[in-house]
Amino acid sequence: MEQQSVTLSESAKQFLKLVQSQINDELVMFIGSGCCDGPVPQLFRKSETIIPTRHQIIYENDQLAIYFIAPMKFDPRFHYTIDLKSNVINDSFSLESRCNCQFVLRMKKA
């Protein structure tokens, strides 16, 4: 798959590597319109998740696929970075919440 203009910060890569070493499953990350937090990336085990029918894969490697889910759409005018904030109170179902972390979507004009 041709990668869109999406990168993972070093802290996000390190955290994903840690999670992947502890979980025997592929991972999926969804970025949608959100509710309270807006378009916050959410990380799940692929085997425990249903991929929404209206989605767009924006990044993919051997163990991780990142999806924009409707109504979010990839905009080629922007570069997207998935980052990780630490020491955050996070009570979501996303895997990083158990470690007091939260993924963040950063966008800048390409």
C-alpha positions, -999 to +999 in steps of 0.1 A: +000+000+000+012+035-008+016+054+025-003+087+028+015+117+043+014+102+078+042+097+103+045+083+138+065+103+164+094+085+181+075+082+213+045+067+195+067+042+177+084+031+210+050+027+227+036+007+198+066-015+198+061-022+235+024-030+231+032-053+201+057-072+222+031-078+249+001-086+226-001-115+202-024-097+178-023-071+150-033-036+161-057-011+146-059+026+152-091+045+144-093+082+140-129+095+137-147+127+146-147+116+183-171+129+208-156+148+237-120+147+227-124+153+190-103+132+165-082+114+191-065+082+177-078+050+195-057+018+195-073-017+197-065-053+191-076-062+156-093-095+168-115-075+192-126-049+168-150-045+139-136-024+111-162+002+102-175-001+066-169+036+059-131+039+064-099+049+047-066+033+055-040+061+059-010+040+072-002+003+073+027-019+082+030-056+093+014-051+127-006-019+125-032-003+103-044+032+109-079+042+096-098+074+092-134+065+098-163+085+085-168+115+086-130+119+088-113+119+054-076+122+044-068+156+031-036+157+009-031+193+018-020+182+053+007+161+068-005+140+098+016+130+127+005+105+154+021+115+187+019+102+222+013+122+254+024+107+287+011+112+323-024+119+310-055+108+328-072+088+301-102+066+307-109+055+272-111+019+258-079+026+238-050+004+248-027+032+258-051+045+284-040+017+307-005+033+308-018+069+314-010+079+279-030+092+250-023+093+213-027+127+197-033+136+160-012+166+149-018+182+115+001+208+095-001+221+060+020+200+036 
